[in-house]
Amino acid sequence: MRNLNALLVFTKVAETCNFTIAAQRLGLTASAVSKSIARLEEELGVKLLNRSTRLVSLTDEGATFFERCRSILAEVDDAESAIMRSNATPKGVLNVQMPVALGRRLIAPKLLSFTRQYPELVLNVEMSDRLVDLQYEGIDAVVHVGPVADTRVNVKKLCNLRFAAFASPQYLKKHGTPTTPGDLDKHQCMAYLIPRSGQHRPWLFSKNGQIFEQSVVGALNINNAESLLEAAIAGGGITMISHFIAAEAWKSGQLTRILGDYVVEGPEVSVLYQARHNTPAKIKAFIDFLTGVVQDIESQQSQHLS
């Protein structure tokens, strides 16, 4: 038997004893139904139906085959229902990866409540700022900051970060406070080093509605936002970091925000997951969880930094 479609067509004809009615219920033409039955009989080498101008009835062989077909199709329906029920409940192992600073400060504090909500789920979390290959590494979902180059994955945008330039009061007292982005050429700037690329995250500014990029000069560049925060607090220079990372240090006076008139919306935060015909319930649940966390991200970015 090449596929189950022929069994389904035959079963519907046997149930209705009418080609036209069976065709309507299957969304097919009567001609297509008739041809399907003819091919099935030819393949089996037996006559399944008695046809007349007014009536369609089962032969003895057809009646026996009909009972077996109903049993087979019922088993298929049960199997599909079981799979759908299983896929509707988040369960199994969920492997995720997220940036260190974003993960530690905003997502990790709520992960316990997420796992408690889904007791059949085992959550494995990698916090790192490296680039990952979801398909090759078997990772289910990645929290990603910035543009997405991998066209093989699904992308769900969560929000945009807001970045600003910060420095310690001690550094600014010693070296002066920049009043325009062009003044940064005279200062020690510490950039975020994009892992495995050798590139620095660009510093973007806005003036008169126009967004532009400013090159930065510095001897220290790190691929970890929290380390840049610590270096800035220690007086190492000026860095551009997300508002949510700098919020506590700014509030306490350890850091001063500069060039506030030039702040521009920062990179996107997205969740990446493998493209599939049916997205597993565990991934859908994690995306819903992250969507809720986004509200806190946006709130913390605005707090004390409006």
Secondary structure, DSSP 8 states (H G I E B T S, - for coil): ---SHHHHHHHHHHHHT-HHHHHHHHT--HHHHHHHHHHHHHHHTS--EEE-SS-EEE-HHHHHHHHHHHHHHHHHHHHHHHHHHHHHS--EEEEEEE-HHHIIIIIHHHHHHHHHH-TTEEEEEEE-SS---HHHHT-SEEEEES----TTEEEEEEEEEEEEEEE-HHHHHHH---SSGGGGGGS-EEEEB-TTT--B--EEEEETTEEEEE----S-EES-HHHHHHHHHTT--EEEEEHHHHHHHHHHTS-EEE-GGG--EEEEEEEEEE--SS--HHHHHHHHHHHHHHHHHHHHHHTTT-
